[in-house]
Amino acid sequence: MKVVVFGGGTGLSILLRGLKKYTKNISAIVTVADNGGGSGVLRADLGMLPPGDMRNCIIALADIEPIMAKLLQHRFKDGYLNGQSFGNLLIAAMYEIFGDYEHALKEIGSIFRLSGKVLPMTLQDTQLQATLENGCSILGEKDIPDFVNKQKCKIDKVSLVPEICSPLVETIKDINEADIILVGPGSLYTSVMPNILVENIPKLIQNSKATVFYICNVMTQPGETDNYNVLDHVNAIIKHSDRNFIDYVIANDAIISNEAINNYKYQGASQVLIDEEQRVALEKLNIKVISSNFIDIRKNYIRHNADKIGQVLLDYFNERK
């Protein structure tokens, strides 16, 4: 099955690790609106697209030894490179060698034998702007959660600056050829939403033959989706795209133990659960719900069970053939 995935952050890379066991035909379309951390430094210093989310997806799809993955994720602890990852520097070097991202990422894909490919959502230098329900706005992805917390007001909409950003020609081709398109998981407003704000992406997805699955986050994100349930996540995406954008929602229905969730509660996060009331509301929107225990807890980190999601998608694809 040919799968196109839109997202960013840790959630996307975890999904890709599981998904590559079921298909080698994956296109990961990654947000490049990030302006924080080591990626933000390289973006400001070299005028390049932020490489952090692309690095994580490359490692997730790569067929490499564990020591190489560890090397790519290694962050320097001292000196001028303090906080910078080796993988980010590799992408920056390849970009300088080849002069453009498309060529650089293809060469990186060949070197690391990717199960698919990783593409930026756009090649344009873009920033993310959030407008809150009180009318106040903040520019810059890294500052959005703190601004939301200080304003004590929810996000109304996010937008790209500049507003018109074009997708890659290869992305358009992959959407047209896709069997399944996945939206998420990842931070709703800062990792998932930027991708569907790129020019014509929602329309291209709706006009494709692909079935669109939204993989809802299992936890809320403080300063971004406080107190959101599954329906709230879906309504936010519809608000930024179209009512008929999503065909299926994959959502968790298993309650996480207090022991596993305590650290997240301390940080201000809570569990996102599907229930019957939300299921009925989603079905009224012509959105089908696939719910199960999609939780995977490792080293006290709560994540999606990417293997189980991959099997769900493969079963769906085989039934449709």
ChimeraX attribute file (.defattr): number of C-alpha atoms within 10 A of each C-alpha:
attribute: neighborCount
match mode: 1-to-1
recipient: residues
	/A:1	16
	/A:2	18
	/A:3	23
	/A:4	25
	/A:5	25
	/A:6	26
	/A:7	28
	/A:8	31
	/A:9	22
	/A:10	16
	/A:11	21
	/A:12	30
	/A:13	25
	/A:14	21
	/A:15	26
	/A:16	26
	/A:17	19
	/A:18	20
	/A:19	25
	/A:20	20
	/A:21	14
	/A:22	15
	/A:23	15
	/A:24	16
	/A:25	16
	/A:26	25
	/A:27	24
	/A:28	26
	/A:29	26
	/A:30	26
	/A:31	29
	/A:32	30
	/A:33	27
	/A:34	25
	/A:35	22
	/A:36	16
	/A:37	15
	/A:38	19
	/A:39	25
	/A:40	20
	/A:41	16
	/A:42	21
	/A:43	20
	/A:44	12
	/A:45	9
	/A:46	12
	/A:47	11
	/A:48	22
	/A:49	27
	/A:50	28
	/A:51	25
	/A:52	29
	/A:53	23
	/A:54	26
	/A:55	22
	/A:56	24
	/A:57	27
	/A:58	28
	/A:59	23
	/A:60	22
	/A:61	29
	/A:62	24
	/A:63	16
	/A:64	14
	/A:65	9
	/A:66	10
	/A:67	9
	/A:68	14
	/A:69	18
	/A:70	13
	/A:71	12
	/A:72	19
	/A:73	18
	/A:74	15
	/A:75	17
	/A:76	13
	/A:77	11
	/A:78	9
	/A:79	7
	/A:80	8
	/A:81	13
	/A:82	11
	/A:83	16
	/A:84	21
	/A:85	22
	/A:86	18
	/A:87	23
	/A:88	23
	/A:89	19
	/A:90	15
	/A:91	22
	/A:92	21
	/A:93	13
	/A:94	17
	/A:95	18
	/A:96	14
	/A:97	11
	/A:98	13
	/A:99	11
	/A:100	13
	/A:101	19
	/A:102	16
	/A:103	14
	/A:104	18
	/A:105	21
	/A:106	14
	/A:107	14
	/A:108	18
	/A:109	20
	/A:110	13
	/A:111	12
	/A:112	17
	/A:113	15
	/A:114	23
	/A:115	23
	/A:116	21
	/A:117	22
	/A:118	26
	/A:119	24
	/A:120	25
	/A:121	25
	/A:122	22
	/A:123	17
	/A:124	17
	/A:125	16
	/A:126	22
	/A:127	18
	/A:128	26
	/A:129	24
	/A:130	26
	/A:131	18
	/A:132	20
	/A:133	13
	/A:134	12
	/A:135	10
	/A:136	14
	/A:137	17
	/A:138	16
	/A:139	17
	/A:140	18
	/A:141	19
	/A:142	16
	/A:143	16
	/A:144	23
	/A:145	20
	/A:146	13
	/A:147	19
	/A:148	23
	/A:149	14
	/A:150	9
	/A:151	14
	/A:152	12
	/A:153	16
	/A:154	17
	/A:155	23
	/A:156	15
	/A:157	17
	/A:158	23
	/A:159	20
	/A:160	21
	/A:161	15
	/A:162	12
	/A:163	14
	/A:164	14
	/A:165	18
	/A:166	15
	/A:167	21
	/A:168	18
	/A:169	9
	/A:170	12
	/A:171	20
	/A:172	15
	/A:173	11
	/A:174	19
	/A:175	24
	/A:176	17
	/A:177	15
	/A:178	22
	/A:179	18
	/A:180	22
	/A:181	25
	/A:182	23
	/A:183	25
	/A:184	23
	/A:185	27
	/A:186	25
	/A:187	22
	/A:188	23
	/A:189	25
	/A:190	26
	/A:191	25
	/A:192	22
	/A:193	27
	/A:194	27
	/A:195	26
	/A:196	20
	/A:197	22
	/A:198	20
	/A:199	15
	/A:200	15
	/A:201	19
	/A:202	19
	/A:203	13
	/A:204	14
	/A:205	20
	/A:206	18
	/A:207	12
	/A:208	18
	/A:209	15
	/A:210	20
	/A:211	19
	/A:212	24
	/A:213	23
	/A:214	24
	/A:215	25
	/A:216	25
	/A:217	24
	/A:218	26
	/A:219	24
	/A:220	22
	/A:221	22
	/A:222	18
	/A:223	21
	/A:224	21
	/A:225	22
	/A:226	17
	/A:227	15
	/A:228	17
	/A:229	21
	/A:230	23
	/A:231	20
	/A:232	14
	/A:233	19
	/A:234	21
	/A:235	15
	/A:236	18
	/A:237	22
	/A:238	15
	/A:239	11
	/A:240	17
	/A:241	18
	/A:242	13
	/A:243	14
	/A:244	13
	/A:245	21
	/A:246	25
	/A:247	18
	/A:248	19
	/A:249	23
	/A:250	23
	/A:251	24
	/A:252	25
	/A:253	17
	/A:254	16
	/A:255	12
	/A:256	17
	/A:257	8
	/A:258	10
	/A:259	8
	/A:260	15
	/A:261	19
	/A:262	15
	/A:263	13
	/A:264	19
	/A:265	14
	/A:266	9
	/A:267	10
	/A:268	14
	/A:269	19
	/A:270	21
	/A:271	20
	/A:272	23
	/A:273	21
	/A:274	22
	/A:275	15
	/A:276	8
	/A:277	9
	/A:278	16
	/A:279	19
	/A:280	14
	/A:281	12
	/A:282	19
	/A:283	13
	/A:284	10
	/A:285	14
	/A:286	14
	/A:287	22
	/A:288	17
	/A:289	19
	/A:290	17
	/A:291	16
	/A:292	14
	/A:293	14
	/A:294	18
	/A:295	19
	/A:296	15
	/A:297	13
	/A:298	9
	/A:299	6
	/A:300	13
	/A:301	12
	/A:302	16
	/A:303	19
	/A:304	26
	/A:305	17
	/A:306	23
	/A:307	19
	/A:308	18
	/A:309	19
	/A:310	20
	/A:311	15
	/A:312	13
	/A:313	19
	/A:314	17
	/A:315	11
	/A:316	13
	/A:317	15
	/A:318	9
	/A:319	8
	/A:320	8
	/A:321	6
